[in-house]
Amino acid sequence: MNKYRAATAGEKTCGEEKVMKGICRVVVGTLLFVMLSFTIFTGVNQAAVKSFKDVPTTHSNYKAIQYMAERGYIGGYPDGNFRPQELISRKHVAALLDKVLKLPQPTSTKAKFYDVPKNHPYYSSIMKLSEAGIVSGGPDGRFNPDAPVTRIQMAKVLDLAFDLHMTTQNAFYDVYPDHWGYVHANALYSSGVAKGYQGEFLPNESVTRAHYAEFLYRAMLVRDARPAGNAMTKGKAWDLSNRIPYLIEQTMRKGQTNGQPYADIKMELSKYATKDVVDNTLVNYYAKACMECYNQALPVLRMEPLVRFNFTQPDANTLHVKTIEFQNGISTGGFVDYTFKKQNSHWKLASFTYTPAGTKNFEFTVDEAKKVIEAEYKSYNYKEVVIKYVTKTQQIELDPVTDAPYTFDQYVFNAETEYGRYKVHFNASDGLMQ
């Protein structure tokens, strides 16, 4: 309390010196700006941390806000309030994330954004995150530090900062596959950082201080729960098997939509695939791709890794993945083999084979089928789902490559939910659900 009284006293003393009045106003104004801006993020003594007056223990984000305050990541305002409903700006997002990640100092000596000069109070934090590839500016070369951050911008920042795993597709109705933030929103959903509102992510809504504290807190918990070391996990392998094919697919679709020749998109594709794949595999697909069709060059994995997903890592820079893709009315269903290579610290697609299911097929068990069906229903926000096996029948299909006939089991289940009971037919051969 005394330091704020001292500031007031100083302002009064300046007022008595008419010659110095203008200078003192500038000094006091600057001090107030610094005090109000930096108390949001300055470290505080953990023993002295108290709950903010406007964040009672009943507040939905109390735990997250208190967690961040106790570790010195956030402070508050001089009046003892946190102002949880205020919108958080892009510069404050950068400052808080910089504290949490403890990134190295920027190596560049030049300012990257026109509106963040080297004397900007948040220059260091913004440049650190920019060099780490976590934040970026607009096409006009500006960062817009004072603008509020949107939910989809927040999703990108947290996804990249904490290496979240995208193990879900189409999590939100309002973040469709062509949306630039699709992978980031799905990664937040998969990791439990954000669940949205009744199936929507609301990507363009601005983020409040309370909600950013909550999302950042959850992302930190995800990071801290991972096993120590750099060993590959199923979550990361699944993420790569979703994220990299998606980014390749979207790059090619965008190029086709814009009427670009393949040479124009090779540089972008080289971010996600090795030179051999770019030069000898993707080029062949691009020339004959139907961009108005729903066909994909690469598989789209949804529930498949829940039941069939194996990965091996013969060395630190190589990852082999064996999984499957269900028959879904667009894809015939088949066995998927990926090889990823790490080049310059980035994983890239190095090879890919797809073998359609036919005479050799998945041969799902009843328990595997139940697991897939339950996950499918829950992906559509059913809360109470019980899958009960009823019977099976023998079906005949033709191998998509050889035309040889083969038989397979088709299981029949009842899916009991809070909205009623539904009959589900499940092909043991290719995972088709009807």
N, C-alpha and C positions, 0 to 999 in steps of 0.2 A: 504494500500500500504506500510506503514511504517514497518509493521511486517515482510513482505517478504523481504524488504531491510535489516532489522536487521539480518535475517537468512543468507543473502548473506554476510553481513559484518562479521558475526561470522565465516563463512567458511574461509574467507580470513585470519582472525586472527589466526585461527588454522593452516593455511598453513605456517605461519611464525614460528611456533613452531614445528620443525621437529619431536621432540620426541612424540608430541601429534597428529601428522597428522593422523595416522591410527585410533586412538580413535575418533577423530573429524569427520572423514569420516563416521564412524559407527553412531555417534550421529546424524549428519545431514541427513544421509540416512534414519534413523529411523523416524526423524521428518517429512521428506518429505513423507514417506509412510503413516504415521498417518494422515498428513494434506490432502493428496490426497484421502485417503480412507474415512475418516470421514467427509470431506466436502460434500460428497454425501448425508449424512443423518443427519448431525448436525443441531440442531435448530438454527434459525436465528430470529432476531427481525423483526416482521411483518412490522413495519413502514419502515424498511430499505430494504424490498424486492423489487427487480427490476426484470424486465424480463431478462432472459438469452440472451446473444448476439446471440446465435445460435438457439433460439426458438422465432422467430418473432410471432406477433399476428396472422399471417396467417397460422402458423403451425397447422396441424390437431390435435395435442395433446396439444396445447398451454394452453387451459383452465384447463386441468387436471394437467399439470406440474405446472402452476401458483398456482392452488388451494393447491397442496401439499407443494409448497415452502412457501406460505403465512402462513401455519400452522406449519411451522418449521420441517416438515417431511423430506424434501430434501433441500440440498443446491446446490452446484455446484463445479466447479473447480476454483482455484485461478485466472485463466485468464478470469473469467466471463462467461464461457461456461457451458452448461449442458451436451453436447455430447450425444444428444438423440439417435443417431444411434448405439452407443456402446452397446454391449451385457451386460446384467446384470448377475452377478454371484449369486450362491445360497446363499452365505454368506450375500450379500447385500440385497437380497430378505428377508432374515431372519431379518436383522437389521431394515429395513424399516417397515416390518410388526410388529415387536416388538414395535416400536414407536407408531404405529397406535392403536394396540390392548391394550397396557399397561398391559401386562401379569405380574403375580407375579414372584418373583425370583424362580429359580429352587430349588426344595427340595433335589434333589440328590447331594451328595458330590463327586460322581465319574464321570469322563468323560465317555460319552456314545460312542463316535466315536473316532477311533484311530487317525484320522487326525484333530481332534478338541480338543487338550489338554486344560487343565484349564487355561493356560496362552495365549490361542489364543484370538486375539482382539474381535472376534465375539462369543466367547464361551457362554456368558450369553444369548444372543439373540437366538442362535441355541438351547441351552438347554431348554429355556422357551418354544419355539415352539414345541420341541420334546416332552416335558412332557405334553403339551396340546393336543398332538396327531395330530398336524398340519403338521409337517415335519417328514421325516424318512430317513434313510440311505440305503445303498445297502446291499446285503447279505454278503459282505465282512467286514461289520462293519465300513465302512467309509461313511462320509457325502459328501466328494468331495466339499468343500466349495468354491473353486475357479472355479469350472466348471460352464459354462453358464446354466441357467435354460431353460428348454424346455416349449413349450406352454401347453403340457398336465400336466407337473409337476406344472406349475403355476395354472392350472385349479384346481388341487387337493388342493393346498395350499389355494386358495381363497374360494373354496367351503367349506372346513372345517373351515376356520377362520371366515367366515361370515355366516355360516349356510344357504347357498343358497338353494333354493327350486327346486328340479328336477320335473318339471311339463310337461316335454317334453320327448318323446322317439325318438331315431334315428334322432337326429338333424343334424348329419354330416355324409357324405358318408364314410369318412376315419376314423371314430371312431365307429367301429362296436360293437355289444353287447358283444362280447368276449374280447374286449379291456379292460385292467385293469382300464383305465381312463374314461370308458363310462359314469358312473354316474356324474363324475365331469364336463366333457365337456357339457353334457346335462343340468346340473344345471346352468352353466355359460350362456348357450343359453337361458334357460327359464327365467333367471333373467335379461336378457338384458346386461350382462357384456361382452359377446363376441358373435358375430354373424357369424364369420368365413368368408371364401372367396368362394363365389359361391357354397355353400353347403359343403365346406371342412373346417376342423378345422386346418389342418396342425400340427398335434400333436407333431411332432419331430423337428419342427423349433425352433430355439433359440429366446428368447425374448429380445428386445432392452430395454434400459432404458426408452425411451419415451412410449413404449407400456405397460411396467409394470406400469408406473405411471398412464396411462389411465385406465387399467383394475382395478387397486387398487382403483382409484377414483370412478369408476362406482360401485364397490362392496361396498364402503363406503356409497354411495348414496342410494343403496338398503337397507342397514342396517338402515340408518337414517330415511328412509321413513316408516319403520314399526311402528305399534302402540306400545306405551310404555307398559311395563309389560310383563308377561309370558303367557298371554292367548293364547290358541290355535287358529290359523288362518286356513282358507281354504288352503292357500298356503302350510303351514307346514303339514297339514293333507294329502294333495294330495302328497306332497313329500314323506312322510312316506309310503303311499300306493303304490308308485312307487319304491322307493329306497330299502326298506327292502325286498319285494318279489324278486326284481332283485338280491340282494346280496345273498339271500338264493338259488335262482335258479342257479346262477353262481357257488356257492360253490359246489352244488351237481353235476353240469355238469362237473366241473373240476375234482371232485373226481371220477366220472364214467370214464372220459377220461383217467385218470391216473391209472385206475384199483384198486382204493383204496376201502377197505371195509368201511362200514358205520361208524364203530367205529373210524376210522382214521379222519373223518371229523366232528365228533360231537362237538369237542371243537370249531372249526371255526363256525359251525352253531349256537352254543350257544351265539355268539356275536349278532345274529340277531333274535333269537327266544327263547321263554321261555323253560325251561326244559321239561314241559309237551308236547309242540309242537315237540321238538326235539326227545323225547323218544317215542311218541305215534302217531304222524302224519307223519312227514317227513320220518321216517324210512320205513314206508309202501310204500311211493312213490319211494324211492330210490331203493328198491329191484326190482321193475318192470319197472323202467324208461327206455325209449328208447332214448339214447343220440344222435342217428343219425336222430331222428325225429325232427320236429319243435314243437311238443307238449310241453307245459309248465305246470309245477306243479301248478303255481300260475298265476293269470291274468296279462296281460300287458295292462295298461291303457294309452290311447292316448287322444282322444277327449271326451271320456265319461264323465269326471267330469265337462265339460262345461255345460252339460244339466242335469245330474243326479248325485248329490254328496251331501250327508248329513253327518254331523259328530256331535257327542256329547261328552262331557267330564265330566262324573259324578264326577270325582275327579282329582287331579293334576297328578296322575300317571296312568290314564286310558283314552283311546281314543277309541270310537266306530265309525266306518266308514261304511256307506251304499252307494254303488255305483253300477255300471253295467260294463259289458264287452261286446262289440259288437261282433256279428258273423262276422268272418273275413276269412272264408275258412279253418281255423285251429281250432279255438274255435267255439263252437256252439252258444256262446253268453249266458249271464246269469246274475243273480243278485249276487252281491258280498257283503259279510259282513265280515269286519275285526274287530278284537279287538287287540289293542296294549297296552302293559304295559311298564311303565318306571321302569327300574331296574338299580340301581347304575348310575343314570343320563343318561342311554341309553334306547331309545325306542326299544322294541322287539315285534315280532308277538306273540300274546297270543292265538288267535283262528281265524279260517277261515272257512266260509261256502260258497258254490257256488251252486246256484239253476238255472239249465238251463231254458232259456226262452222257453215257449211253449204255452199251453192254457193260462197260466198267462204270459204276456209278457210286453214289454216296452210301447206300445201304444204311440209312439212318435207323437207329433203334427207337423204340417207343419213348424211352426216357429222353433221348435227344430231341425228338419231335416235340414232346411236351415242353421242354425248356425253350425251344424256339418260339412256339406259339404263345407261351406266357409272356416272353419278352416282347413279342410283336404287339400284343394287346396293351401292355404297359407303355409302349412307346406312343400310344394314342391316348395316354392319360387315363386309362382305366386303372383304378386303385385296387379293387378287389377282384382278383382273377384266380380261378381254380380250373385247371385243365384235367378232364377225366377221359381216360381211354374207353372207347366203346367197342370197336371191332376193326377188322382189316379185310380188304379184298385184294385179289390178284388182278393186276392190270398189265396190258401189253403195249409196248411202244416200239418204234423203230429207231435204231441207232442213227443219230444225225449225220454221221460221217459215212458209215458202211451200209446203212439201210437194213441191217440185220435186226430181226425182231428179238426183243428180250422182255422178260416179265419182271415185275417189281411189286412190292407191297404198297397199298394205299391205306393209310390209317384213317380212322374216323374218331374224332374227339368231340366232346361237349365242352365249350368254353363258358363257364358260369361267371358272370360279372354282376356288378351292382346295377347294371342296366338290363339284365336279362341273360338268357342262355342262347348260345349260338353253336351251330354245328360246323365243324371244320374238317375238311379233307386235306390230308398231308401226304405228298408223294415221298416215299422213302428213298427213291432214286435220285431226285433232283431238288427236293425241298419246296416244290410248288405247293402253296396253300390256297385252298378255295373254300 
